[in-house]
Amino acid sequence: MISEDARTEEMKKTIYLDNGATTKVDPKVVEEMLPYFTEFYGNPSSIYSFSEKPEEAVGKARTIIAKRINADPKEIIFTSGGSETDNLALRGAAYAAKKHKNKSHIITSNIEHPAILNTCKALENQGFRVTYLDVDNKGFIDIKKLESAITENTFLVSIMHANNEIGTIQDIQAIGELCKSKGILFHTDAAQSFTKTDIDVKKMDIDLMSLASHKIHGPKGVGALYLKKGVDIINLITGGHQERDIRAGTENVPGIAGFGKAVELATPAHIDKMKILRAKLIKGIEDNISNTKLNGPKGDSRLCNNVNFAFRYVEGEGILLHLDEKGICVSTGSACSSKSLKPSHVLIAISLPADVAHGCIRFTLSRFTTEEEIEHTIKCVREVIEELRKMSPLTPKEDI
Ligand SMILES: *Cc1c(COP(=O)(O)O)cnc(C)c1O
């Protein structure tokens, strides 16, 4: 463990451990994007040769992304991000299913991102029926429960690949196989897992998949839908003929070029690096702080950059604010509802008692995270927890 004195000026900068929320845009991505703002700014749909460069940039990114998931470039639809893509996949498939009598049932899980859960709620208001599968205490769905939830009315299963809060990676190949055997569409939200674990849409029998650029060191406001050839969905944004009539609107050329570059820059070596630092952070917390519990699974079924701990007797928000004072960015279990006192739906779904769920912190690493940052974080977390536990009326005397 390094001493405070050894922390250089450079290191006193922010330690950013909230890469599940968003990531730093890689400077090489910015470099890739810049010419498409001021130099090659033509509309890709225009006919003249000035539009060739932007059109090529979009095509190049489409090819890079398709290749990474073993898809055809024609199966990639660019959107404005993960949330839009989730909406397009679910609503698009649901509205298309209306053409078929009785196809009115969707199955999802109760640990999905709000972009899925709230879209499902909206679809329920429009007459669709939704089953929300529960998960075990590590966040895994039970494939047998999924199978028995399927009815003759089911047309879509949407189960996320990796969970954004606790890092659980589902066996989506098994889910894909089951859906295929029943003739049901399978959608997966892969915003967190893309480039952090292998995805092969053919091997995994995926019909629709959501991707987001800003979770992988690309720019915000860009995403993509993988839409398997032959899968019928209804477009949500009507207008011009861009993106094969599935998503109208002039393409975000710089953003798309940046997204492609971000995918190109993400390598398996980064996964290994994050896994080593993840292990160091987990061990550092477990060895140095009593009464803690890692939420979510261990090993390869955990997202390489995710660490989520319950700290007994203290409040997540208090931990977050004290770490913020020390320049460390993390998130609490109630990341997306930080203004509300309700603990996160994911932590409740893995059966954490409410008081424990209130004391959880998520640390999400990136390829830019350093060993020094992890060491300093362990030291700071230990100090903060000790301090807060001394003040907390919940702490048993023997634990102070
Ligand atoms: C971030 C995220 C989204 C939303 O993506 P945006 O690009 O922010 O709209 C959806 N699903 C998951 C799992 C995410 O992590």
The ligand as an ORCA input file, in Angstrom:
! r2SCAN-3c Opt
* xyz 0 1
  C     -25.957      2.315    -20.082
  C     -26.899      1.228    -20.325
  C     -28.048      1.421    -21.093
  C     -28.445      2.776    -21.633
  O     -27.566      3.244    -22.601
  P     -27.546      4.802    -22.983
  O     -26.608      4.871    -24.145
  O     -27.035      5.518    -21.769
  O     -28.924      5.196    -23.327
  C     -28.883      0.352    -21.301
  N     -28.603     -0.853    -20.792
  C     -27.507     -1.082    -20.046
  C     -27.235     -2.453    -19.530
  C     -26.615     -0.054    -19.785
  O     -25.552     -0.274    -19.034
*
